[in-house]
Each structure stands twice: as structure tokens, then as C-alpha cells.
Amino acid sequence: MKFETFIRQNARVNDATVRRYADVARSFAGWLGTRPLNAETVQDGERWLKTRYGPNSLASNITTAVNLWLKWKGHPELRIRRPPKEYNPRPRTIDDREYRELIARIADPMERLAVRLSHDTGWSPSDVVQIRKEDADLGDVTVIRKVRQKTRVVAEAVLEKETAAELRSYIETHPDMDYIFPGDRRKGRPNRNRTWVNAVLKRHGATFTPRVCRSNLATAWPGDDIKGLMVQGGWTDPKTIFSHYRGNLRERQVGSFESAFGRQAKDRDPDDGLPGYG
């Protein structure tokens, strides 16, 4: 049985993840070479993996891929340990002025739209490049509706009016397109590669990545509308939002406390413009 078939039978993952697991396994097998496949070698392999990947990658895709490969090789008793994930209590956010300046200096309509959609939806690059014309509801409020690859959840992302206007204009000038970001059909790709969005941001000097866009969405979203945030970004579990993306938790808690009781919990700077002074 091919390893890719084994992955599909033993893990609930999409085709992109199957390919990623297979790539990781090939890399691990290449490192293994002629070494015997035993507990000691696997421990050495675990140390080698730590030199190549961060703890969060090891805690998810990398560990799963290698352990599936070991099981496929007939050694289910050999496993690499899954390290605890590291959570950033203050994930990066995007300064609005920086974002507007970036948009202003991107002349290419397709590239500018890719940055806008990444910012507004908070979706991963693999989801952004697979947006089709039929996914766009160009009503009074423009919404992109799509099943996200990773979570298999239907996300319905509202777009700001400027993004919506550019999307509408782009669709009107490309009436025959299917994917918003078409790929090279001569190479068998109907849409752009998922790394293309990252390359666009880097090429235009952005200091943030699509992952920061997702973090920015989660952190800036009002705290009393978690359901709306889950629909916008295509999350399945609010725990993921709070663990991975939702920054400034103490500040949010203090603000909620003060709002609930109408009493101050934090010393204020006289010049910060907050209630309690003036």
C-alpha cells in the first residue's frame, strides 16, 4: 500500500495535508538512510527534527506525519513524542496605517486584491488562492462564502467596502475567469500556489504574513461576538481562537470587569483619554 493511501485510511485529512505528510516522511526517511529502525534511532531522529522545525510544527503536522510513517513501516510501537505547543499571549497585529500604505503602493490589481482578501477574511493562503467567482456574494454587504480546506467548515467572510469594490471591478474586467487568482493551466494548476500570497506580501515589503492577518482578525474582533468571528474566519472551536490568536487577554478581562461593575481596576494615565480623568 502506498503511504499516501495509508494516510487517507488512518487520518482525516485533505489532499494538501496528505502531500505535506508525505513530504515530511520522505525527509525523515532521507535522514534515516541506512540506520536501523529502532527506538534509539527514532530518538536521534526526534532530536534532528527539532533542529529543522519549531515546537508548534512538531506538535501538529510533523509529529503526526512521522508517526504515521513509522506505523506504515510496520513499527507502531516506535513513536516520536509530541511536544507541548507554545502560545504567544500577545500575537502580532497589523497597524491600520501600515496596511493602508501597503495597499496604496501595490499597482497590480490581482496582487492588491490578494492582500485585501487575506486581511479581511483572515483565511490561510491556501484558502485565499482557491476563491472562485461563484464564492462571492456581491450584495449590499459583500460576502465570500467557502469551505475552508483545513477545518472543512463553511466560512462566510464579510469584506470592507473598498475590498468589495475592487473585487466587483476585478470580476467585471475578467468575465470568463473561474478562480479569482488563476494559475498556469499549462502546468495543470487552475489556481495560484498557496505560497503566492506570501510572496506578494514579501515582494511589496509587508512586515506581516497571512498568519498575522488571521491573528489580527481574532484580536481586533469585539469580544462579545465570538460566533461572528468563527463564521468570518472559519474556526470550528472557540478554544483555538483563545489559545492561538486572541491576544491581550488580561487587558480584555480588565475592560470587561470595569464595564460589568462600573468601577476602575487599572490605574490610568491622565493623558490616555480613558474614563476616570478630566
Order of alpha helices (4+ residues) and beta strands (2+ residues): alpha-alpha-alpha-alpha-alpha-alpha-alpha-beta-beta-beta-alpha-alpha-alpha-alpha-alpha
